[in-house]
Amino acid sequence: MKVAIYYNNNDIRIEEHPIPTISPGEILVKMEACGICGTDTMEWYRIKKAPRVLGHEMAGEIVDVGEDAGGFKKGDRVFVSHHVPCYQCHYCLAGNYTACELLHTGNYEPGGFSEFIRIPAENVKYGTFLLSPEMTYSDAAMIEPLGCVVRGQRVAGLNKNHSVLIIGSGISGLLHIQLAKLKGARVIATDINEYRLRKAMEFGADHVIDANKYSVEELRKVNDGRLADIVVVCAGAEKAVSDAFSSIDRNGKILFFAIPNADMALPYEKFWRDEVTITFSYGAAPEDLKGALELISKGKINIREMVTHKIPLSEIAKGFKLALSGKDSLKVVVVP
């Protein structure tokens, strides 16, 4: 089978590997769609474990089933989560599923950017979801990124009474915009890219501000003279961090959904006096993915128009270039 081996953002090689063999409780899935995530292109983060097969937003068709594989059968159309919790450890018993060691270390083999993927028994049990006939495979590839947004906004406690500043209007920012608007919040979005600012408006932002011209005065103009109750950082640039720090209101919360590639200095005195909370969000638990699946199935979140490019596995290097440039692309999905 063909697999895409990641060495760095400019060196992704198509190689031939044996099709994985499965054991009892496992399934073999033929990849039909796998999204390129923003974290896939974070070279400083990914290169630490290179070379490897990336891809974790995967949907496909089951082509082989081991004994006792939870009732799944050949031909089933599924979305599969790459990380699942154990539901037995200290963190899981406390409901903190994304802190589970299994969630951080488990994965499917060899990765989503391959023709066939072996799904371990734990992922079959906790992270494999049947798709309705109406849901396309590229729709299903959006379940994981939306699930992460569902969890992030839950962590931030976002609700209809909040004004929300979303810094960065790439795919994560646009999903945050839609979900925050669905909850009834006021949403202001920024980006340095004119194309993405237009998309932010199309997907429901109340106001957009060019990040190159951004200031707290501009924020106050469109937010009743106030700073933001919640800031969601969906960009890793240093300016995104400084804008977040300057834009949060008293008793507000900053959610780092994307992370900078260097440590940041906190304005401790301001945050102490204003009682500002900073939090981070990593991944999604199965419950968040179920919520995302339901939102997509019911048409509550417009994900189909976010998929701007479909790239064959053999041309995945082109897909990475599109995802990295972001000039006229939102979501790039790899297909067989």
DAFEN-V913297 format. One record per residue. RES is the residue in one small letter. SS is DSSP state (H for helix, E for strand, L for the rest). PHI is phi in degrees with one decimal (* if undefined). Layout:
{{RES	SS	PHI} {RES	SS	PHI}}
This chain:
{{m	L	*} {k	E	-88.9} {v	E	-132.5} {a	E	-104.2} {i	E	-95.7} {y	E	-89.0} {y	E	-106.0} {n	E	-162.2} {n	L	-61.9} {n	L	-107.9} {d	E	-142.0} {i	E	-124.5} {r	E	-110.1} {i	E	-87.8} {e	E	-128.6} {e	E	-97.7} {h	L	-127.9} {p	L	-64.7} {i	L	-67.8} {p	L	-61.4} {t	L	-95.0} {i	L	-110.2} {s	L	-114.7} {p	L	-53.1} {g	L	85.3} {e	L	-106.7} {i	E	-133.8} {l	E	-113.9} {v	E	-116.6} {k	E	-85.7} {m	E	-64.6} {e	E	-114.2} {a	E	-162.7} {c	E	-147.8} {g	E	-73.2} {i	L	-88.6} {c	L	-85.7} {g	H	-58.8} {t	H	-71.2} {d	H	-63.0} {t	H	-95.9} {m	L	-79.0} {e	H	-58.1} {w	H	-59.9} {y	H	-90.3} {r	H	-77.1} {i	H	-67.1} {k	H	-62.1} {k	H	-112.8} {a	L	-73.2} {p	L	-80.1} {r	E	-161.7} {v	L	-94.8} {l	L	-90.0} {g	L	105.6} {h	L	-135.6} {e	E	-112.0} {m	E	-110.2} {a	E	-134.1} {g	E	-173.6} {e	E	-111.7} {i	E	-72.1} {v	E	-114.8} {d	E	-155.2} {v	E	-133.6} {g	L	-81.1} {e	L	-63.1} {d	L	57.3} {a	L	-99.8} {g	L	70.0} {g	L	84.0} {f	L	-70.9} {k	L	-138.9} {k	L	-57.5} {g	L	94.0} {d	L	-64.3} {r	E	-94.8} {v	E	-139.7} {f	E	-104.1} {v	E	-127.0} {s	E	-79.2} {h	L	-76.5} {h	L	-119.4} {v	L	-137.0} {p	L	-83.0} {c	L	-87.8} {y	L	66.1} {q	L	-127.1} {c	L	-80.3} {h	H	-54.6} {y	H	-68.5} {c	H	-64.1} {l	H	-64.4} {a	L	-91.0} {g	L	84.1} {n	L	-96.9} {y	H	-64.8} {t	H	-76.5} {a	H	-92.6} {c	L	-64.1} {e	H	-63.5} {l	H	-63.3} {l	H	-62.6} {h	H	-82.7} {t	H	-114.7} {g	L	-75.2} {n	L	-170.4} {y	L	-96.1} {e	E	-113.0} {p	L	-90.7} {g	L	155.5} {g	L	-68.4} {f	L	-88.2} {s	E	-151.1} {e	L	-70.7} {f	E	-132.9} {i	E	-134.2} {r	E	-84.1} {i	E	-104.0} {p	L	-60.8} {a	H	-57.9} {e	H	-63.2} {n	H	-70.8} {v	H	-63.1} {k	H	-71.2} {y	H	-111.9} {g	H	-129.4} {t	E	-113.0} {f	E	-125.0} {l	E	-70.6} {l	L	-102.3} {s	L	-72.0} {p	L	-58.5} {e	L	-77.1} {m	L	-87.3} {t	L	-77.5} {y	H	-64.6} {s	H	-68.8} {d	H	-58.1} {a	H	-65.8} {a	L	-65.9} {m	L	-91.6} {i	H	-62.9} {e	H	-63.9} {p	H	-61.5} {l	H	-68.7} {g	H	-59.5} {c	H	-64.7} {v	H	-68.9} {v	H	-55.5} {r	H	-66.4} {g	H	-58.1} {q	H	-71.6} {r	H	-66.5} {v	H	-61.1} {a	H	-77.8} {g	L	68.0} {l	L	-68.9} {n	L	-145.0} {k	L	-65.8} {n	L	-85.2} {h	L	-95.4} {s	E	-99.2} {v	E	-124.0} {l	E	-101.2} {i	E	-109.8} {i	E	-96.3} {g	L	104.6} {s	L	-113.5} {g	L	-76.5} {i	H	-61.3} {s	H	-66.7} {g	H	-60.6} {l	H	-67.3} {l	H	-66.1} {h	H	-63.0} {i	H	-57.9} {q	H	-63.5} {l	H	-69.3} {a	H	-64.5} {k	H	-67.5} {l	H	-60.2} {k	L	-82.7} {g	L	94.9} {a	L	-79.0} {r	E	-88.1} {v	E	-123.7} {i	E	-115.9} {a	E	-124.4} {t	E	-128.4} {d	E	-170.3} {i	L	-91.0} {n	L	-103.5} {e	H	-61.4} {y	H	-59.4} {r	H	-73.4} {l	H	-64.4} {r	H	-62.0} {k	H	-65.6} {a	H	-59.4} {m	H	-67.0} {e	H	-61.6} {f	L	-93.1} {g	L	116.7} {a	L	-60.3} {d	L	-75.0} {h	E	-147.3} {v	E	-126.2} {i	E	-134.4} {d	E	-62.6} {a	H	-61.8} {n	H	-67.9} {k	H	-112.4} {y	L	-68.3} {s	L	-153.3} {v	H	-65.7} {e	H	-64.1} {e	H	-64.2} {l	H	-63.1} {r	H	-60.6} {k	H	-59.6} {v	H	-105.4} {n	L	-131.1} {d	L	55.3} {g	L	77.6} {r	L	-111.4} {l	L	-82.8} {a	E	-85.8} {d	E	-71.3} {i	E	-134.3} {v	E	-116.1} {v	E	-110.4} {v	E	-94.0} {c	L	-116.1} {a	L	-142.4} {g	L	-97.2} {a	L	-69.6} {e	H	-60.2} {k	H	-65.6} {a	H	-61.0} {v	H	-67.0} {s	H	-64.9} {d	H	-63.5} {a	H	-63.2} {f	H	-63.0} {s	H	-82.1} {s	H	-104.5} {i	E	-89.0} {d	E	-80.8} {r	E	-57.4} {n	E	63.3} {g	E	-86.1} {k	E	-134.8} {i	E	-106.0} {l	E	-105.6} {f	E	-86.9} {f	L	-87.2} {a	L	-103.9} {i	L	-126.7} {p	L	-72.3} {n	L	-91.8} {a	L	-147.9} {d	L	-64.4} {m	L	-119.1} {a	L	-93.9} {l	L	-92.9} {p	L	-79.8} {y	H	-56.6} {e	H	-62.9} {k	H	-61.3} {f	H	-67.8} {w	H	-67.7} {r	H	-65.8} {d	H	-92.5} {e	L	53.0} {v	L	-87.6} {t	E	-106.8} {i	E	-114.4} {t	E	-139.3} {f	E	-124.2} {s	L	-137.8} {y	L	-119.4} {g	L	67.2} {a	L	-150.3} {a	L	-88.8} {p	H	-52.9} {e	H	-63.4} {d	H	-68.3} {l	H	-66.6} {k	H	-62.3} {g	H	-63.0} {a	H	-65.1} {l	H	-59.0} {e	H	-67.1} {l	H	-61.0} {i	H	-70.1} {s	H	-61.4} {k	L	-87.9} {g	L	71.2} {k	L	-76.7} {i	L	-121.6} {n	L	-82.9} {i	L	-99.7} {r	H	-63.5} {e	H	-76.0} {m	H	-81.2} {v	E	-81.3} {t	E	-94.9} {h	E	-142.6} {k	E	-120.4} {i	E	-122.6} {p	E	-64.6} {l	H	-52.6} {s	H	-65.4} {e	H	-116.2} {i	H	-60.5} {a	H	-59.4} {k	H	-64.0} {g	H	-62.6} {f	H	-64.3} {k	H	-62.6} {l	H	-62.8} {a	H	-65.3} {l	H	-71.4} {s	H	-71.4} {g	L	63.8} {k	L	-70.8} {d	L	-140.3} {s	L	-133.9} {l	L	-112.7} {k	E	-107.2} {v	E	-105.1} {v	E	-115.6} {v	E	-88.3} {v	E	-120.5} {p	L	-55.3}}
